[in-house]
């Protein structure tokens, strides 16, 4: 761990699980002056070798993230440093979100997947298969498994996403929050990065033509959720109806 010898600008990537936070981090780390150091609250994240860090206080953890962060290979002058935290990790560590919101000058990138059902489906697939990320060399691993989702799990997850997005909006100044759409990140990453560089206040850096990380699921919801029709009937006419419309994946 290296102590920051110059003033760096702090940022954090937040979102629900399976919304593209890891992909955004990979794009950010292509910039020579930006260092995003994985999941601070994940005890298995290989960037953070000391699992005992999670025994520290919330303030000490944030000091680790923004003042004593790992040295990034090949980066001699880091001006912007950050990490990423998914919504369930905040739930598992009560009070940490509030401590994060107090960190000075913090910029927040909130990654949002328009169809929250896609996020839940992908999360359940990853839990069942044990495959959380797919890299270029893993193309022979086959498609993720089809899944069955309960009505109760869907309702709870949809509400959790809505509540979390509202919590972020209510806890930070609008000038310090940049919503990043998952669909735009996949379809037009260069455009998204232009907005990110402007938001962070760093120099413009070209978008990588290729990344090692690969998308795992490309099939529509109807082909990957066994009980899709049952769920569609249940949520028809309600606030989450659009998640079950054709072409909304």
C-alpha positions in Angstrom: 0.0 0.0 0.0 1.3 3.4 -0.9 0.3 6.6 0.9 -0.9 9.3 -1.4 1.9 11.9 -1.8 -0.2 14.3 -3.9 -3.8 15.4 -3.6 -5.9 13.0 -5.6 -9.6 13.5 -6.5 -11.8 10.8 -5.0 -14.6 8.9 -6.8 -16.7 5.9 -6.3 -18.7 3.6 -8.7 -22.0 2.4 -7.2 -24.9 0.4 -8.5 -27.0 -2.7 -8.1 -25.3 -6.0 -8.9 -24.8 -6.9 -12.5 -25.2 -3.4 -13.9 -21.8 -2.9 -15.6 -19.8 -1.5 -12.7 -16.9 -3.8 -13.4 -16.9 -2.9 -17.1 -16.9 0.8 -16.3 -14.0 0.3 -13.9 -12.1 -1.5 -16.6 -12.6 1.4 -19.0 -11.6 4.0 -16.4 -8.4 2.1 -15.6 -7.3 2.5 -19.2 -6.6 6.2 -18.3 -3.0 6.7 -17.2 -4.0 9.1 -14.4 -7.1 7.2 -13.1 -6.9 4.3 -10.7 -10.1 2.4 -9.6 -9.2 -0.3 -7.2 -12.0 -2.9 -7.2 -14.5 -3.7 -4.6 -13.4 -2.2 -1.3 -16.0 -4.2 0.7 -15.5 -7.5 -1.0 -13.2 -9.7 1.2 -12.3 -11.8 -1.9 -11.2 -8.9 -4.2 -7.7 -9.7 -5.3 -6.6 -6.0 -5.5 -6.9 -5.8 -1.7 -4.7 -8.5 -0.3 -5.5 -7.8 3.4 -8.9 -9.3 4.1 -8.6 -8.1 7.7 -9.1 -4.5 6.4 -12.8 -5.1 6.8 -12.3 -5.2 10.6 -11.3 -1.5 10.4 -13.8 1.3 11.1 -15.7 2.8 8.2 -13.5 5.9 8.3 -10.3 3.8 8.3 -11.6 1.9 5.3 -12.2 5.0 3.3 -8.8 6.4 4.3 -7.4 3.1 2.9 -9.3 3.6 -0.3 -8.5 7.3 -0.9 -5.3 8.0 1.0 -3.4 4.6 1.2 -4.6 3.0 -2.0 -2.6 0.3 -3.8 0.0 1.4 -6.3 -1.3 0.9 -9.9 1.2 -0.9 -12.2 2.6 1.5 -14.8 0.9 4.6 -13.4 3.3 7.2 -12.2 1.0 10.1 -11.6 -2.5 9.2 -10.4 -4.8 12.2 -10.1 -8.1 10.4 -9.6 -8.6 7.4 -7.3 -11.6 5.4 -6.5 -13.3 2.0 -5.9 -16.6 0.4 -6.5 -19.3 -0.7 -4.1 -22.5 -2.6 -4.9 -25.8 -2.0 -3.1 -25.8 -5.3 -1.1 -22.4 -4.5 0.3 -23.9 -1.3 1.8 -26.7 -3.4 3.3 -24.2 -5.8 4.9 -22.3 -2.9 6.5 -24.8 -0.5 8.1 -23.6 3.1 8.4 -20.9 2.8 5.7 -23.0 4.6 3.1 -23.5 7.6 5.4 -19.7 7.7 6.1 -19.0 7.6 2.4 -21.4 10.5 1.8 -19.3 12.6 4.2 -16.0 12.1 2.3 -14.8 15.5 0.9 -15.1 16.2 -2.8 -16.4 12.7 -3.6 -17.7 12.2 -7.1 -20.2 9.4 -7.5 -20.9 7.4 -10.7 -24.2 5.6 -10.4 -24.5 2.8 -12.9 -28.2 2.1 -13.7 -29.6 -0.8 -15.8 -32.8 0.3 -17.3 -34.4 -3.1 -16.9 -33.9 -4.1 -13.3 -35.2 -7.6 -14.1 -32.1 -8.1 -16.3 -30.0 -7.2 -13.3 -31.8 -9.7 -11.1 -31.8 -12.5 -13.7 -28.0 -12.0 -14.2 -27.4 -12.1 -10.5 -29.3 -15.3 -10.0 -27.5 -16.9 -13.0 -24.1 -15.9 -11.6 -25.0 -17.4 -8.2 -26.1 -20.6 -9.7 -23.2 -21.0 -12.1 -20.5 -19.5 -9.9 -19.3 -17.6 -13.0 -19.3 -13.9 -12.1 -17.2 -12.5 -14.9 -16.3 -13.8 -18.4 -13.0 -12.8 -20.0 -11.9 -13.2 -23.6 -10.3 -16.6 -23.0 -13.5 -18.0 -21.4 -15.6 -18.1 -24.5 -16.0 -21.9 -24.3 -17.7 -21.8 -21.0 -21.2 -21.8 -22.6 -24.2 -19.6 -21.9 -25.4 -19.0 -18.3 -28.1 -21.3 -17.0 -31.8 -20.6 -17.3 -33.4 -19.5 -14.0 -36.7 -19.4 -12.2 -37.4 -16.2 -10.3 -40.0 -15.9 -7.5 -42.5 -13.1 -7.4 -41.4 -12.2 -3.9 -37.7 -12.0 -4.9 -38.6 -9.8 -7.9 -40.7 -7.4 -5.8 -38.0 -7.1 -3.2 -35.2 -6.6 -5.7 -37.1 -4.0 -7.7 -37.9 -2.0 -4.6 -34.3 -2.3 -3.4 -33.0 -0.8 -6.7 -35.5 2.0 -6.6 -34.7 2.8 -2.9 -31.0 2.7 -3.6 -31.1 5.1 -6.6 -33.2 7.5 -4.5 -30.8 7.2 -1.6 -27.9 8.2 -3.8 -29.8 11.2 -5.2 -30.8 12.3 -1.8 -27.3 12.0 -0.2 -25.1 13.8 -2.7 -25.2 17.1 -4.5 -26.5 16.7 -8.1 -23.3 18.2 -9.4 -21.4 15.3 -7.7 -23.5 12.5 -9.2 -23.2 11.1 -12.7 -25.8 8.5 -13.8 -24.3 6.1 -16.2 -26.8 3.9 -18.2 -25.7 0.3 -18.6 -27.2 0.2 -22.1 -25.3 3.3 -23.2 -22.1 1.9 -21.6 -22.4 -1.2 -23.8 -23.6 0.4 -27.0 -21.6 3.7 -27.0 -18.7 3.4 -24.5 -16.7 6.2 -26.1 -19.6 8.6 -25.6 -20.1 7.5 -22.0 -16.4 8.0 -21.3 -16.4 11.5 -22.7 -19.1 12.3 -20.1 -17.1 10.6 -17.4 -13.9 12.5 -18.1 -15.7 15.8 -18.1 -17.4 14.8 -14.8 -14.2 13.8 -13.1 -12.3 16.8 -14.5 -9.5 14.8 -15.9 -7.9 14.8 -19.4 -9.7 13.1 -22.2 -8.4 9.6 -23.0 -9.4 7.4 -25.9 -11.9 4.6 -25.3 -10.2 1.1 -25.6 -11.2 -0.6 -28.8 -11.4 -3.9 -27.0 -11.6 -5.0 -23.4 -10.8 -8.3 -21.8 -14.2 -8.5 -20.1 -17.0 -10.1 -22.1 -20.7 -10.0 -21.7 -22.1 -13.3 -20.5 -25.8 -13.2 -21.5 -27.1 -12.0 -24.8 -30.4 -14.0 -24.9 -33.7 -12.2 -24.2 -35.5 -12.6 -20.9 -38.2 -14.9 -22.4 -35.5 -17.4 -23.2 -33.6 -17.2 -19.9 -36.4 -17.0 -17.2 -38.4 -20.2 -17.1 -41.5 -18.5 -15.5 -41.3 -15.3 -17.5 -45.0 -15.4 -18.5 -46.1 -16.0 -15.0 -44.1 -13.0 -13.8 -45.4 -10.9 -16.7 -49.0 -11.6 -15.7 -48.4 -10.7 -12.1 -46.7 -7.4 -12.7 -49.0 -6.3 -15.5 -50.5 -2.9 -14.8 -48.1 -2.1 -12.0 -45.0 0.2 -11.7 -42.7 -2.6 -13.0 -44.7 -3.7 -16.0 -42.2 -2.2 -18.4 -39.5 -4.7 -17.3 -41.5 -7.5 -18.9 -42.2 -5.8 -22.3 -40.6 -7.2 -25.4 -37.4 -5.4 -26.4 -36.8 -4.1 -22.9 -33.9 -6.4 -22.1 
